[in-house]
């Protein structure tokens, strides 16, 4: 059963009524399902949990340690992901000329093409998520989500 249908059935039965953590869990799960379906349909070699890596790197290069800090991934987890994408030719590692212990991570031309598709997937998810919302409601929701994130750190 699709996650959204399950969510609506639970809400109408009083399943998660008033439980914001449960509600957010369903939003995240539904979003991940859409992302996974789109990644598979487009035959993109990216895990949905790694989409954020591409968004952070974007069209710039970033130090490995800074990326790891932003993502809060373990060094080994992030290193494994970057090595995977480097072997696929969509990310590259470059030693920092000033300090050879530091490594810059960037997207290759192929990686940027993939990033553009990931942005399209993100827009698709937002389109479904915000269906029936007017522009003001979308803006207010985005502002409030950002406030919630700041409150929790």
N, C-alpha and C positions, 0 to 999 in steps of 0.2 A: 504494500500500500504506500503511495507517495507520502512523504513526510508532511506536506502541507495539509493533505486530506486527513491524515492521522491527527495533526494538530487541531484542526477545526472540529473534528469529532470529539476529541478530548475536552476542548474548551466548552463545547455545547453540553457535554455531560458533566462539566464542572471539574474535569481532570486536573488542570493546572491553574485554575482560576486564582488569580492574585499572586502567583509565584513567578516573579520576574526572571529568576534564574532558569526556570523551566521554559518560559517564553523565549528567552534569548537562545537557549539550547536548540529549540526548534527552528528559529531563524537561521542560526549557524548551520545546522544540519541540512536544512533545505537549500541554503546557499551553496554549501559544499557539494550537494548532490547535483545541482545545476552546473557548477563548475566542472565536476568530474565528467558529467555527460558531454559537456562542450569540449573539454580537453580530448576526450575519446573520439568524438565526432570529427574534430579538426585534426586528429592524429598528432597532437602536440606531445612531445616527450617531457612533460612537466607534471610533477605531482601537485595536486591542489594545495597542499600544505606548503609548497615552495613558491607559490605565486607571489607572495609578499616579498621574497628575495628579489625577484625581477623588478617589482615596483620600487623597492628601496634603491637598488643599483641604478635603475632607469637608464638614462643616457650618459651618466657620469661614472667615474670610477670611484671606488670607496675602499678604504683600508679594511682588511679582513677583520681586525679587532673592533673597528667601529661598527661594521655590519653585525658582528657577533653580539656586541653590546646592545644594539637597537633591537635585534631579534630575540635576544635572551636565549639563544640556542647554545648547547655545549659546543666547544671548539671542534670536537670530533664529528658531531652531527652536521655542523655547517661545512666542515672540511669535506666530508663524504658527499654532501650535496653539490658543492662547487666542483669537486673532482669529477663527479658524474657529468655535470653540464660542460665542463672543460673537455672531456673526452668526446662529447657530442658536438663540440665546436660552437657552443652558444655562449660560453663564458670564457674569459681568459684571466690568468694570474700574471701580474708583472711585479717584479721586485722593486721596492722603493729605492731610488738611486742614493738617497741620503742615508738610509738605514736598511741594510739588506735583510734584517729580521722582519721588516714590515712588507706585506704583500698587498698590492692593489687588486681589486676584483672589478672587472668590467664586462659588459655584454659585447659580443662580437656583432657584426652586421646581421648575422642570422639570429642572434639573441634579441636584437632590437626588433626584427620582424616578428619574433615570437611575442615579445613584450606588447607590440601593437595588437596582436590577437588577444592577449590576456586583458588588455584594456577594453577591448570589445566585449569580452566575456563579463568583465566587471560591469560594464554599462548594461548588458543584457540582464544581469542579476538585479541591478538597481532598478531597471525598468519594471521587472516583475515585482520586486519588493515594494516599490512606491506606486504601483498601479492604483488609481483612484485618489491619489494625493494631489493637491494643487502645489504650485511652486512654493508658496509660503509654508505649507505643511512639511514639504521636503526639507527646506532650509531650516526650519525649526527643529525637525528631527535630527538633522546632521549636527546642529549646534548642541542639542541636548545630549546626543551620544558622546560628542567631544567633552562636554562637561562631566558626564558620568565617568569617562576614562580618566580625566584629570583628578576626579574625586577619589578614584580607587588606587592611584599611585602614590 
